[in-house]
């Protein structure tokens, strides 16, 4: 959990993943319901099991067990590519403020900088973006 239960009432999207908050944390889950009822929040439940929490969700995503990281990676990619994130918030209040260089790549199962002849990597593109003062952006 990335914030306090009470702050959830201010959300416009609440995602519950891999747990049944309605039964396991009913006192805390009331804040998700308050956001849904009073703040028009969308409640998304991602869980292989259809639980009591899933029964009140606006969106239920029944993923296969063990695919949660793949699912989250897809969500993050969609949000970033479609400019659906608050970049200033992410930069200042999360640990995602360091951006990987634009020339870093992953193609055909290999990271950028692979030299097939030497069978080794040149890791110069494996770094963060820096501004003109040398600080990571």
C-alpha positions in Angstrom: 0.0 0.0 0.0 1.4 3.4 -0.9 -0.8 5.6 1.2 -3.0 5.7 4.3 -6.4 4.1 4.0 -8.2 7.4 4.8 -6.6 9.1 1.8 -8.2 6.6 -0.5 -11.5 8.6 -0.2 -9.9 11.3 -2.3 -9.0 9.0 -5.2 -10.7 8.9 -8.6 -9.4 5.4 -9.3 -8.8 2.7 -6.7 -7.1 -0.6 -7.7 -7.2 -3.6 -5.3 -4.8 -6.3 -6.5 -4.3 -9.8 -5.1 -6.3 -9.3 -2.0 -9.8 -9.3 -0.7 -9.9 -5.9 1.2 -13.7 -6.1 1.7 -13.3 -9.1 3.9 -9.8 -8.9 5.2 -9.8 -5.1 5.9 -13.5 -4.0 6.1 -12.8 -0.9 8.2 -10.1 0.3 5.7 -12.1 -0.8 2.7 -14.9 1.6 3.6 -12.7 4.4 2.3 -12.6 2.8 -1.1 -16.4 2.5 -1.1 -16.6 6.2 0.0 -14.4 7.2 -2.9 -16.6 5.1 -5.2 -19.9 6.5 -3.8 -19.0 10.1 -3.1 -16.1 10.9 -5.4 -17.3 8.9 -8.5 -14.1 6.8 -8.3 -13.7 3.7 -10.4 -12.9 0.6 -8.4 -10.7 -1.9 -10.2 -10.1 -5.4 -8.7 -7.3 -7.5 -10.2 -7.4 -11.0 -8.7 -7.7 -14.6 -10.0 -10.5 -15.2 -7.5 -13.9 -13.5 -7.7 -14.1 -12.2 -4.1 -16.5 -9.9 -2.2 -14.3 -7.0 -3.2 -14.6 -8.0 -6.9 -18.4 -8.2 -6.5 -18.6 -4.4 -5.9 -15.9 -3.5 -8.5 -16.6 -1.4 -11.6 -13.9 -3.4 -13.4 -12.9 -6.9 -12.5 -9.8 -8.3 -14.2 -9.4 -12.0 -13.4 -5.8 -12.5 -14.3 -4.0 -15.9 -14.2 -1.9 -16.6 -11.1 1.7 -15.5 -11.5 1.0 -12.9 -14.2 0.6 -9.9 -11.9 4.0 -8.3 -12.8 3.2 -8.7 -16.5 -0.2 -7.2 -16.1 1.2 -4.2 -14.1 3.9 -3.7 -16.7 1.2 -3.5 -19.4 -0.8 -1.0 -17.3 2.3 1.2 -16.8 3.2 1.1 -20.5 -0.3 2.1 -21.5 -0.3 5.0 -19.0 3.1 6.3 -20.0 2.5 5.9 -23.8 -0.9 7.6 -23.6 0.3 10.4 -21.2 -2.1 9.3 -18.5 0.2 10.0 -15.6 0.8 13.1 -13.5 4.5 13.4 -14.5 5.2 16.1 -11.9 3.7 14.0 -9.1 5.7 11.0 -10.2 8.9 13.0 -10.4 8.6 14.5 -7.0 6.8 11.9 -4.9 7.8 8.5 -6.1 11.0 6.5 -6.8 10.3 6.6 -10.5 11.9 10.0 -11.0 15.0 8.7 -12.7 14.3 8.2 -16.4 16.3 5.7 -18.5 18.1 7.2 -21.5 16.2 7.3 -24.8 18.9 5.2 -26.6 18.4 2.3 -24.2 16.5 -0.5 -26.0 15.4 -4.1 -25.8 14.9 -5.8 -29.1 14.9 -9.5 -30.2 15.7 -10.6 -26.6 18.8 -8.4 -26.3 19.5 -5.1 -24.6 21.1 -2.3 -26.5 24.8 -2.4 -26.9 25.2 -6.1 -27.6 28.2 -7.0 -29.7 27.6 -10.4 -31.2 31.2 -10.8 -32.4 32.6 -10.2 -28.9 29.5 -11.7 -27.2 29.4 -8.9 -24.7 27.6 -5.7 -24.0 28.7 -2.1 -24.3 26.6 -0.7 -21.3 27.1 3.0 -22.2 23.3 3.3 -23.0 22.4 1.7 -19.7 22.1 4.9 -17.7 19.8 7.6 -16.6 19.0 10.8 -18.4 20.9 13.7 -17.0 20.2 17.5 -17.3 22.8 20.1 -18.2 24.0 20.3 -14.6 24.6 16.6 -14.4 21.6 15.7 -12.2 19.3 12.8 -13.1 16.0 13.9 -14.5 
